[in-house]
Amino acid sequence: MPVKTYSAIAEIYTHMMRSIDYKEWADYIHQISKEIKKKKISVLELAGGTGAISKILQKKMNIVSTDLSLNMLKQNGDKSFPKVCCDMTCLPFKNKYDFIFSTFDSVNYLNTKEKFIRYLENASRCIDDGGLLAFDVSLENNSKKFEKYLNRRGKVNGITFRQRSLYNPATRIHYNHFELTLANGQKVEEIHKQKIYRFEEYFDFIDKSDFYVHKCYKAFTFKNADAETERAQFILKKKNVC
Ligand SMILES: C[S@@+](CC[C@H](N)C(=O)[O-])C[C@H]1O[C@@H](n2cnc3c(N)ncnc32)[C@H](O)[C@@H]1O
């Protein structure tokens, strides 16, 4: 039975990502945010999933973590910061934040140009004039490299899973197909589709928005990215701010 993305796999997400160094990733995001010269900045995390990054950052920042999947948010038992279930293309916030960020190619789930532009419009409405918008994107070389590694099987918390990963260079869609047998024996499947935009396309989208590209690094570094980069870290600022 097909189910919504990040509904069933929420329970095994932490296990599947166990090799990811979230401490290092959170440190990198923290370094980026330091450009905002305020004592304790207000932060909005988009597509924060199970909150692996916000759990670390909340000690240094006033953070609100959000995600489209309630099941992903529910995995985050840390009650010391607020969590909101919402779509990053339709943000329900009235206040403005100093820093808005997302990690782990979450914006690649915005699989049309219109959705990506709506995301930028929503971020613009919720960010302070002097704020920063930071997100990383997975580029084609990342898809090509990881396609074969992400074919895997396992069992955790009584759930058996099989992941198959396929990148289609013609449509530039990266598919991840998950088949799960839940603890009660029910079989479910999730099909994840991520759009692998060309590096230059991001600059075109951003040109049409209220933002400009302040920095674009090879992720986890402070070296400039290019079209051959596997994961690029974008840092945007608002245009027309004195
Ligand atoms: C690869 S996971 C990354 C989660 C987390 N940022 C991390 O680093 O582990 C992608 C996340 O994006 C969320 N997501 C996908 N589309 C979204 C949207 N339109 N608005 C908000 N969250 C979204 C999913 O629910 C999922 O939790």
The ligand as an ORCA input file, in Angstrom:
! r2SCAN-3c Opt
* xyz 0 1
  C      16.119     14.158      3.824
  S      14.962     14.631      5.049
  C      15.955     15.797      5.964
  C      15.489     15.967      7.374
  C      16.435     16.771      8.255
  N      16.625     18.109      7.735
  C      17.795     16.085      8.388
  O      18.814     16.722      8.097
  O      17.830     14.934      8.813
  C      13.867     15.680      4.139
  C      12.762     16.284      4.992
  O      12.084     17.249      4.186
  C      10.719     17.249      4.586
  N       9.952     17.929      3.519
  C       9.789     17.537      2.245
  N       9.031     18.434      1.572
  C       8.729     19.415      2.455
  C       7.980     20.623      2.375
  N       7.384     21.004      1.229
  N       7.877     21.393      3.483
  C       8.471     21.021      4.648
  N       9.170     19.878      4.797
  C       9.314     19.095      3.713
  C      10.418     15.785      4.783
  O       9.242     15.565      5.539
  C      11.700     15.295      5.475
  O      11.590     15.362      6.862
*
